[in-house]
Amino acid sequence: MKIPLGIRATLKKKACMHGYWPVNIEDTGDYYFQLWRWPKESGKSLQEKNMFTYENAILKIGSEEYKSTSITKDDRFASFIVNLNSGSKNISAEFTNAKASKRCGAYYVYVTHMDSFLVENHIHN
């Protein structure tokens, strides 16, 4: 995926952007979410080149909000497993400091239905 020039310039300036993705959940079930600041292939940790130290991740799906446990300096992403019903939803994701007074959007969110995740990672239930 190519990032438009204007957004790339903003990312290089360490600016924080926020937003949401409108999605349609086709199958009810458990979903595995990974929230990243950088693309997976970059190899960077969440804390690299940031305006502030991330302490937590927040995933918001519709009116439900999920908060992660603490983020360490070496973490590359924060993850959640969430049970979702089918239907249209808005999803947003962000990282916060300890007091949640500073927030920065997760620019990369990878989502996998848990059935697929278990098969892809050779995990037997």
WOFENLIN-V965925 format. One record per residue. N is the residue number from 0. RES is the residue in three letters. SS is DSSP state (H for helix, E for strand, - for the rest). PHI is phi in whole degrees, -180 to 180 (* if undefined). OMEGA is omega in whole degrees, 0 to 359 (* if undefined). Layout:
N;RES;SS;PHI;OMEGA / N;RES;SS;PHI;OMEGA
This chain:
0;MET;-;*;178 / 1;LYS;-;-94;178 / 2;ILE;-;-97;180 / 3;PRO;-;-56;184 / 4;LEU;H;-53;181 / 5;GLY;H;-61;179 / 6;ILE;H;-71;178 / 7;ARG;H;-60;179 / 8;ALA;H;-63;179 / 9;THR;H;-64;179 / 10;LEU;H;-63;180 / 11;LYS;H;-65;178 / 12;LYS;-;-82;180 / 13;LYS;-;66;178 / 14;ALA;-;-74;177 / 15;CYS;-;-103;178 / 16;MET;-;-119;181 / 17;HIS;-;-132;177 / 18;GLY;-;176;178 / 19;TYR;-;-144;177 / 20;TRP;E;-115;172 / 21;PRO;E;-80;182 / 22;VAL;E;-131;173 / 23;ASN;E;-117;178 / 24;ILE;E;-82;183 / 25;GLU;-;-83;184 / 26;ASP;-;-121;174 / 27;THR;-;-64;178 / 28;GLY;E;156;179 / 29;ASP;E;-87;180 / 30;TYR;E;-125;179 / 31;TYR;E;-102;180 / 32;PHE;E;-108;171 / 33;GLN;E;-120;179 / 34;LEU;E;-106;183 / 35;TRP;E;-123;172 / 36;ARG;-;-87;182 / 37;TRP;-;-120;177 / 38;PRO;-;-63;182 / 39;LYS;H;-50;186 / 40;GLU;H;-69;181 / 41;SER;H;-71;183 / 42;GLY;-;77;183 / 43;LYS;-;-81;173 / 44;SER;-;-82;178 / 45;LEU;-;-59;188 / 46;GLN;-;-82;183 / 47;GLU;-;-67;174 / 48;LYS;-;57;182 / 49;ASN;-;-105;179 / 50;MET;-;-75;180 / 51;PHE;-;-152;181 / 52;THR;-;-82;177 / 53;TYR;-;-76;178 / 54;GLU;-;-114;183 / 55;ASN;E;-143;172 / 56;ALA;E;-121;179 / 57;ILE;E;-127;176 / 58;LEU;E;-115;180 / 59;LYS;E;-119;180 / 60;ILE;E;-126;187 / 61;GLY;-;61;180 / 62;SER;-;-95;180 / 63;GLU;E;-90;179 / 64;GLU;E;-125;180 / 65;TYR;E;-122;182 / 66;LYS;E;-116;181 / 67;SER;-;-81;168 / 68;THR;-;-75;185 / 69;SER;-;-58;175 / 70;ILE;-;-96;178 / 71;THR;-;-97;183 / 72;LYS;-;-66;182 / 73;ASP;-;-97;181 / 74;ASP;-;-63;177 / 75;ARG;-;-95;180 / 76;PHE;-;-159;172 / 77;ALA;E;-111;183 / 78;SER;E;-130;180 / 79;PHE;E;-142;167 / 80;ILE;E;-117;186 / 81;VAL;E;-131;175 / 82;ASN;E;-87;182 / 83;LEU;E;-124;171 / 84;ASN;-;-87;179 / 85;SER;-;-65;178 / 86;GLY;E;130;181 / 87;SER;E;-81;180 / 88;LYS;E;-148;170 / 89;ASN;E;-101;180 / 90;ILE;E;-121;173 / 91;SER;E;-132;182 / 92;ALA;E;-148;180 / 93;GLU;E;-154;176 / 94;PHE;E;-111;182 / 95;THR;E;-132;171 / 96;ASN;-;-84;187 / 97;ALA;-;-58;182 / 98;LYS;-;-93;183 / 99;ALA;-;59;178 / 100;SER;-;-83;176 / 101;LYS;-;-122;181 / 102;ARG;E;-134;179 / 103;CYS;E;-141;183 / 104;GLY;E;-63;170 / 105;ALA;-;-81;186 / 106;TYR;-;-81;180 / 107;TYR;E;-130;178 / 108;VAL;E;-127;179 / 109;TYR;E;-108;185 / 110;VAL;E;-128;178 / 111;THR;E;-136;173 / 112;HIS;E;-64;186 / 113;MET;H;-58;177 / 114;ASP;H;-59;178 / 115;SER;H;-68;180 / 116;PHE;H;-60;181 / 117;LEU;H;-64;179 / 118;VAL;H;-67;182 / 119;GLU;H;-61;183 / 120;ASN;-;-102;176 / 121;HIS;-;54;178 / 122;ILE;-;-105;181 / 123;HIS;-;-103;180 / 124;ASN;-;-81;*
